[in-house]
Amino acid sequence: MLKPFKYSFFIIIGIALAVGVSKVFYPLVAKRSQLIGEREAAVSDNEHLRKKISEFKQKQNDFQNDPEYIELVARRQGLVKRSEVVFDFSHLTGE
């Protein structure tokens, strides 16, 4: 049988090992949590950029294949065809 001194010795050794192990692994766990957060932010940014790329590809496709879209964008920019006459009424409305 083990004497009480030996029990307390094993308990102290066990506690010391637990503290040592926790001191070794706590920084690793904290770093892992930080890296998980950074990864989630990067994944979110990537998804946002994929959506923007998809929008730009759609606009590029529209510019290449849709003359009505080109005309719409040009008119939004204030451009007109050479054969068109422009009437400017902005001075009447105070703009």
QUIUR-V68514 format. One record per residue. N is the residue number from 0. RES is the residue in one letter. BURIAL is + if it has 16 or more other C-alpha atoms within 10 Angstrom, else -. Layout:
[[N/RES/BURIAL] [N/RES/BURIAL]]
This chain:
[[0/M/-] [1/L/-] [2/K/-] [3/P/-] [4/F/-] [5/K/-] [6/Y/-] [7/S/-] [8/F/-] [9/F/-] [10/I/-] [11/I/-] [12/I/-] [13/G/-] [14/I/-] [15/A/-] [16/L/-] [17/A/-] [18/V/-] [19/G/-] [20/V/-] [21/S/-] [22/K/-] [23/V/-] [24/F/-] [25/Y/-] [26/P/-] [27/L/-] [28/V/-] [29/A/-] [30/K/-] [31/R/-] [32/S/-] [33/Q/-] [34/L/-] [35/I/-] [36/G/-] [37/E/-] [38/R/-] [39/E/-] [40/A/-] [41/A/-] [42/V/-] [43/S/-] [44/D/-] [45/N/-] [46/E/-] [47/H/-] [48/L/-] [49/R/-] [50/K/-] [51/K/-] [52/I/-] [53/S/-] [54/E/-] [55/F/-] [56/K/-] [57/Q/-] [58/K/-] [59/Q/-] [60/N/-] [61/D/-] [62/F/-] [63/Q/-] [64/N/-] [65/D/-] [66/P/-] [67/E/-] [68/Y/-] [69/I/-] [70/E/-] [71/L/-] [72/V/-] [73/A/-] [74/R/-] [75/R/-] [76/Q/-] [77/G/-] [78/L/-] [79/V/-] [80/K/-] [81/R/-] [82/S/-] [83/E/-] [84/V/-] [85/V/-] [86/F/-] [87/D/-] [88/F/-] [89/S/-] [90/H/-] [91/L/-] [92/T/-] [93/G/-] [94/E/-]]
